[in-house]
């Protein structure tokens, strides 16, 4: 009971009174229906994935898509995921060097918000490589919503301004929008979590497709990953369906937050002995079982009735593609 009360208070205290403030240059571009540059990391390193990620089913059409680099930021695996299936998702995080540069101390932006976050395995230089993507205002909003950008105070990402330097030296740096984790969406720990093998596979494939620097691709290739058993993945997927109904359909955040907190408590990294990993998986199955059973029932009813929403189908396909 004490643990539940503590988690409840934590979940309530983390929810801000209002959603993140959107950058002024972005709002001006949207109001004028102008094209917008977006800095993509994570699954958005892949053009194909970006084109098909709209939750409305409408295809996204990038105007241009090229490799670039931003300085004084890093790719961080510090976003709350769906443990144990997806322990952590990607975000960008300012490095200490960002705050030490002239002009960055007094920015009227939430990206001034400083943390002690650090990488489990750091890249060799103070930079983050990714995709510089030019989008119409309409398509940018589709990307934004696909990242939960319309959830207000409970959204996991906030938009920040970054300066992107294209690999093509004949082109000038451009101002772009990037996504950084909100306080609500971040993991409650200093050191990054290990991403899943599935998620890291998407990053590695996207980096190769985009032609990011060899050293950066090697860093992604060498980064440790988490790989739950096939059975645990299946249990997790069904649980996610039910928890999604609670969180997004009924706006009930505490139960999903409690389950997630409990799952992180029993999550064991692959560097630990095999017996600890086994016990961690058993504990995770016990925690997931009630919601997984309800999710399985819901999924069966929807499939037999032919009424599975497109977004739910996309979610299931997204996580079952590498099983």
HELIX and SHEET records of a PDB file:
HELIX    1   1 UNK A    2  UNK A   14  1                                  13    
HELIX    2   2 UNK A   24  UNK A   31  1                                   8    
HELIX    3   3 UNK A   42  UNK A   45  5                                   4    
HELIX    4   4 UNK A   47  UNK A   51  1                                   5    
HELIX    5   5 UNK A   96  UNK A  100  1                                   5    
HELIX    6   6 UNK A  110  UNK A  112  5                                   3    
HELIX    7   7 UNK A  137  UNK A  146  1                                  10    
HELIX    8   8 UNK A  152  UNK A  154  5                                   3    
HELIX    9   9 UNK A  197  UNK A  210  1                                  14    
HELIX   10  10 UNK A  214  UNK A  222  1                                   9    
HELIX   11  11 UNK A  230  UNK A  244  1                                  15    
HELIX   12  12 UNK A  245  UNK A  249  3                                   5    
HELIX   13  13 UNK A  254  UNK A  266  1                                  13    
HELIX   14  14 UNK A  274  UNK A  305  1                                  32    
HELIX   15  15 UNK A  310  UNK A  320  1                                  11    
SHEET    1   A 5 UNK A  36  UNK A  40  0                                        
SHEET    2   A 5 UNK A 127  UNK A 135 -1                                        
SHEET    3   A 5 UNK A  64  UNK A  71 -1                                        
SHEET    4   A 5 UNK A 157  UNK A 166 -1                                        
SHEET    5   A 5 UNK A 174  UNK A 181 -1                                        
SHEET    1   B 2 UNK A  73  UNK A  82  0                                        
SHEET    2   B 2 UNK A  86  UNK A  94 -1                                        
SHEET    1   C 2 UNK A 195  UNK A 196  0                                        
SHEET    2   C 2 UNK A 225  UNK A 226  1                                        
END                                                                             
